[in-house]
Amino acid sequence: MKNVVIFFLFIILFISCSEPSLIIDVSKSKSKLDFRHYEQDLFNINTENLETSLDQLAPKYPVFINGEYKDPTKLLELNDYLNNELNIKLFSDWNSKIGSYDKIKEKLNHAFSHYKHYFPKDSLPVIYTYISSVNYTTPVVVKNNEILIGIDLFYGEDYEIYSQDRIPKYLSKNYKKEYITPIVIRSFAKNKYSESIHGETLLENMIGLGKLEYFVEAMMPNVMDSIRFQFTTRQMIWCYSHEKSFWKHLALKEHLFSKDYRNYKKFIQHGPFVSSVERESPGRAGIFIGYRIIKEYMDNNPEVTLNELMTNKDFTTIFRDSKYNP
């Protein structure tokens, strides 16, 4: 029993700390993002004079209110949106489920201060929040240098609307406000490096998506792995404690070099667990292996910059130079 406790504590300590090279001083790159809360302004406008109200909001929210907003059809659609019972409830529940953006802003500002450290010449994105009508397929949207957060998708996994909409538990478990920052950073990186994260085989895709997780870690080095990966502590412990056996399973079953999309879905997409392995294993566990490969690669190649890693499409060389052997 004593050994089990020691192992458990070791794992907790191990998964809560990033490598020293990612712990950086961001005091000189401290950033303050431009946050704009569309739902707060939109649901408080004067609907009796909608056109005039939109004239006032348009300069602040060009991503939502474009040049065609005075079109009668567009005005009718917006009026329907504002009077939709679901949207009204989603907005009214904002206060009890979110209440304040202060903590969210603090965490995103801190993450993008790290981004500014690595990419000092890049401009920072504008962050918008809005009511998405529970569009769970895209909780975060990245458009050019704008990030849209469907804030109604972060009301907590037990929010009644999610179960009423029959959203699977393995998805709704991600709908916690503490997950906003890793989801935003991952989505941002996925958009920035869209041409260099996807491969043909399962292993290539694991490595490509593992790069995204390493990028998230670089932006959030003081945050526990379980938060960054959106795994429970038990799931995170499973990943570390079963890393060797899971890798062996993928190799013995000849999945690693498979181009079968079913393996992609099975091992690196969201799901209740990794099919054919164990029910305690989290969906997306294959991405964890990809992340571990990237960690080994960066440890063994300290001269490689974050941008060089992210733009590198040579998955074979990354794997070889990682010397990964759990």
WONOR-V88535 format. One record per pair of residues at least 6 apart in sequence whose ideal C-beta (glycine too) atoms are under 6 Angstrom apart, sorted by the first residue. I is the first residue (numbers start at 0). J is the second residue. Records with the same first field share a line. If there is no record, write none. Layout:
I = J + J
This chain:
10 = 236 + 239
14 = 224 + 235
15 = 223
17 = 216 + 220
21 = 217 + 220
22 = 220
23 = 116
25 = 112 + 113 + 116
28 = 112 + 115 + 116
29 = 112
30 = 108 + 111 + 112 + 115 + 123
31 = 108
32 = 107 + 108 + 111 + 123 + 126
33 = 125
34 = 104 + 126
35 = 59 + 127
36 = 128
37 = 60 + 63 + 127 + 129
38 = 90 + 129 + 130
40 = 56
42 = 90
44 = 52
45 = 52
49 = 74
50 = 69
53 = 64 + 68
56 = 64
57 = 64
62 = 145
67 = 73
86 = 130 + 132
89 = 130 + 151
90 = 130
96 = 154
103 = 179
106 = 180
107 = 180
110 = 180 + 184 + 218 + 219
111 = 123
113 = 218
114 = 218
117 = 305
124 = 144 + 145 + 146
125 = 145
126 = 146
127 = 147
128 = 148 + 150
130 = 151
131 = 149 + 151
133 = 151 + 164
134 = 149
135 = 166
138 = 149 + 152
139 = 148 + 182 + 183 + 186
140 = 147
141 = 186 + 187 + 190
146 = 183
152 = 174
153 = 174 + 176 + 179
155 = 175
156 = 171 + 172 + 174
161 = 171
169 = 270 + 271 + 282
173 = 229
178 = 229
181 = 215 + 227
184 = 215 + 218
185 = 211 + 215
188 = 211 + 214
189 = 211
192 = 309
195 = 310 + 312
196 = 207 + 210
197 = 207
198 = 204 + 207 + 314
199 = 258
200 = 256 + 258
201 = 254 + 255 + 257 + 262
202 = 255
203 = 314
205 = 285 + 288 + 289
206 = 289 + 292 + 314 + 317
208 = 267 + 286 + 289
209 = 289 + 290 + 292 + 293
210 = 293 + 309
212 = 290
213 = 293
215 = 227
217 = 305
219 = 227
224 = 235
225 = 232 + 235
230 = 281
234 = 281
237 = 279 + 280
238 = 284 + 287
242 = 325
243 = 325
246 = 325
249 = 255
254 = 262
265 = 274
266 = 285
267 = 283 + 285 + 286
269 = 282
270 = 282
272 = 278 + 280
273 = 280 + 284
292 = 321 + 323
295 = 321 + 323
296 = 317 + 320 + 321
299 = 322
300 = 320
